[in-house]
Amino acid sequence: MSKKEEKIIQLPYSITVRDLAALLNNSAVQVIKILMSNGVMASINQTIDFDTAAVVATELGFEPLLEEDEEVVEDIGEMPLWRRVILKEDPSKLINRPPVITILGHVDHGKTTLLDAIRNTNVAGGEAGGITQHIGAYQITHKDRLITFMDTPGHAAFSSMRARGAQGADIVVLVVAADDGVQPQTREAANHAKAAQVPIIVALNKIDKADANLDRVKTQLSEIGLQPDEWEGNTFVMPVSAKGRIGLDDLLETILLVADNQMIKANPKGQCIGTVVEAKLEKSRGSLATLLVQNGTLKVGDVIVAGESTGKIKAMFDQRQKRISKAGPSTPVVVMGLNAVPEAGDLFQVVESDREGRTIVADRKAAREAKKNVKRATLEELFSRYKSGEAKELRLVLRADVQGSLEPITNELEKLSKDQKDISVKILHAEAGNITESDVMLAAASDAVVMGFDVNIDQGAQRLADAEGVSIRLYKIIYRLVEDVEKALKGLLEPEMVEKTIGKATVLATFKVSKGGTAAGCRISSGEFRRNAQVRVLRDSEELAKVEIASIRREKEDVRDVREGMECGITLKNYEAFEVGDILECFVIEKFGG
Ligand code: GDP
């Protein structure tokens, strides 16, 4: 082993300070010191995330690498874990499975209508209308072959959910309305599909409309890298009318054609893994999750982990709510028995035992908490710097996975600015792609925060940020990013100051003091009095004065504070007209809410 290799250290997604110290052959105190010098306060038992642990490891001369932990590593833009599991299977055990399709597209372009139209005409196993309850996924037959369709949430701010939708699918059908053309979410969806290396078929919808302009849309598609097949490109563009049910058979035919050119296989006897399509809580049956099995066979009685939930499958239902005992690859099923409600897009997998399930879930929760705690501290620190500056502007450098995600973010942030009178958000730079050194340099030079949505940080950028004290915040949900900026803006506003009473005392006697003036001999009836605080003097509930404390003495000694039950002598600045029986209230001035 070379000298360099010896220094490489694999660190998990999260680790306690104690374990980190042991791994790095250093004392916990040393690790805590390094953390402190980097602005992180952590106790020996506290869990810190990889990024933070990596800073410590680097300072101690190691080269930290993120441990390949497949339970947790599930980065959007990489090949999804379930696919990697299938690739690891013995090729001779792989058999064909139905293709899984996700329909993506801009809002109102007809995704729901198309899904419904296909479901109603081709539902698997018989007559239309057989599926009474929506479970988020369903199978249809076309020419005696099964095709699985998966819903994805349509909300504008759920870009990362759509990304995950694309990740769970073998083929993305991108719906584009012929009268409206390529729109921001069209671009976003196309980019998600490309990132997940999933082929795209365009359903050019609403061709029945008078203002449909097919050639214009095809030109726009070419411009975003989806060159139509008839124009010597690689993308099938299928004209349809979801409402008029025109062209659906051709679309399904094309889906099968594209599927036949893909490796759409799985090992039904292999490791069981798949994706959570949707989940909800029901009063009588508890957590109900629709799962799409992608490899292996899921059985009643299996213990599974799905996101941060786990449990033994008590019962399983197919898309017609019929009880079933097992489900093979590409089959959507509703399962009962999880101890919590997982999120759509979470991966699920079968584990050995209840105990293993619980351990994995506990680890995931700890990792999430660790990430949250550490990042939040640095955010507050950074934003507090703005309070002192005279410029009432919060400057941001923005990065997002794709151009299509930048737009909704900048729109939301601009809205925030409008709502605030005295301060504004200024976006210095917004671009698609990972956070780079130049982003950090820009932020350092202009006192800005770097915010990333669904992106990673280049290694050099993280190091520079640490050195320069630039804060980088990563988000997986647009709403959270916007919410944090909003909170920061609130923190930036001149804080509202309030008086907080911290103690009360009764005047038992008054006496002259040697320096001149009068002191009140008091007993502290509740709370405490501090020398750097202020006092209200009350007589018969009337406030006579509000002044700073000059001194607090106990047995001839000046003290900093006195507590409930103690007796002491108090002198005030510019006030000495005490009378026996007066009430003194000690208060400090604090920012409202904290
Ligand atoms: P989504 O937001 O993409 O799910 O879009 P919807 O499926 O809700 O459709 C939006 C609107 O477009 C609805 O009023 C549909 O009736 C209408 N629509 C969908 N497909 C077609 C179509 O092929 N032709 C026409 N004329 N209208 C359609």
Residues whose N, C-alpha, C, O or C-beta is under 5 A from the ligand:
A	BS01	GDP	H106 V107 D108 H109 G110 K111 T112 T113 L114 N205 K206 I207 D208 K209 V240 S241 A242 K243 G244
